[in-house]
Amino acid sequence: MRFASTVLPLAAAAGLVSASDCPTPSPLNDSVFATGSSVYNWETKEFWSNTELMAPGCVFRPKNSRQLGQAVKALVQADAKFAVRGGGHMGIRGSNNIDDGVLIVMSNLTTMALNRDHSVLSLGPAYRWGEVYSYLAHYDLTVPGGRLGPVGVPGLLLAGGVNFFGNQVGFSCNSVINYEVVLANGDVVQANKNTNSDLFWALKGGSSNFGIVTRFDLETIKSTKVWAGAHTVEAKYVDQFLAAVATYAANISDAKSHIVPALVPGDSTLASAILFYDSDTVSYPDILKPFTDIPSISSTVGFKTVAEFSNELGQMVVPGINDVFVAGTVKGNSYEELHKGVSIINSTFFNELPKLLAQIPKANISTIQLDWQPIGAKWIEASNARGGNALGLDSSKVYLCYAEVVEWIGSEYDSIVFEWLESTTAAINQATEAAGLFDPFNYMGDAAGFQSIFPGYGAANHHRLQSIASAYDPNQVFQKLMPGGFKVY
């Protein structure tokens, strides 16, 4: 039995075994599930992508933060490796799963409650954003969380968090006013601007390098309905579409707006922009006219709740496929620079694409997409006004982040996709660097496993994150025993 032969020695020392496998009772026993159990079979499949499926030796599903603290302390004493899964949406093998070690799943940490005046939502890591928005809609509220309903809460918040309201409130993490965190020594602590303030800052973009967050307290936003939808145009308008991206990015004058423009190759390339405007009365706002003035072949724009919109966008999330995202960024201060940057990314990506399509049957391609995310002064200043974060972006620049996305069927094509994306990304970076537009920032939420994250935050922020990690995790538990995720060292 693989569980007994490979994990039992570690799990027994840690107390992480069921009563049937270990004669010594443990207060953790009823939260540990062995290979072949119904809970093990369920939890080890609760991942978005096949890329994330692995074979942990056992599953630990803590009932509360105190029990999780006991388990972390025991795992450290046993020198046992582990992984932590929240929403299970990061499509990087080993980022939130593990072979043979202990998979800690956050499924039972289900806090979801508003404070007395409804200004703060306390939220456990078990949830996905669609569930959160549906709960808040009953109170005419929302929060600046993920844009796709199936995306998990903890991964997005710890990566920084791109959201619909970014030009008003900044990154999602800047609406978090308190974290409950299990540290490497098993202690459960609070982190906010007054208590463990250095840890509070580090968790805003520093990911899982400091502890395991078991509760997020987020500021809420009044929201009844918004004007939003996807506006899709034909291939013949791609040049006009790219010009619209640069026009918007160069002058984000209306903070209520948000866009996610994308190109989707196929028999005919489609250009589609997710458009968002925070109003229950204003449609087709001037700030979005560069897109809406292009004739559409399909449009879903209209008034809807954030919950309805996140569920609409969530239909794009296809489970049970293989996938990889790759992040990158160009920066500029003018329409000309940003248009040049988006054009270089577009032309390089599409020039390289035939090399991939020649190696994978058309029927095995689920999605190929290239999308952009403009982040300008309003976004960065809003983040800074709420205490800043670790991401290190400069409000004097406009950042045009992009994501290359490939989703496919068949693990036999994994290496082909990975190699193609690495070489294509290198070609894009080389071209944008030659044009003086490259920036080393890679948004963690869209990054691939081969990419580095923290050097792109700037040397000072990277060093500060390392110092904070050393203070709260001096033995580097979350660097060495938890191999998944992007590391500050």
Salt bridges, closest charged atoms under 4 A:
ASP30 OD2 - LYS63 NZ 2.48
GLU43 OE2 - ARG61 NH1 3.03
GLU43 OE1 - ARG85 NH2 2.83
GLU46 OE1 - ARG128 NH1 3.88
ASP99 OD2 - ARG93 NH2 3.57
ASP100 OD1 - ARG2 NH1 3.04
GLU180 OE2 - ARG215 NH1 3.18
ASP217 OD1 - ARG215 NE 2.90
ASP267 OD1 - LYS362 NZ 2.75
GLU312 OE1 - LYS304 NZ 2.89
GLU352 OE1 - LYS355 NZ 2.96
ASP394 OD2 - LYS397 NZ 2.98
ASP439 OD1 - LYS331 NZ 3.19
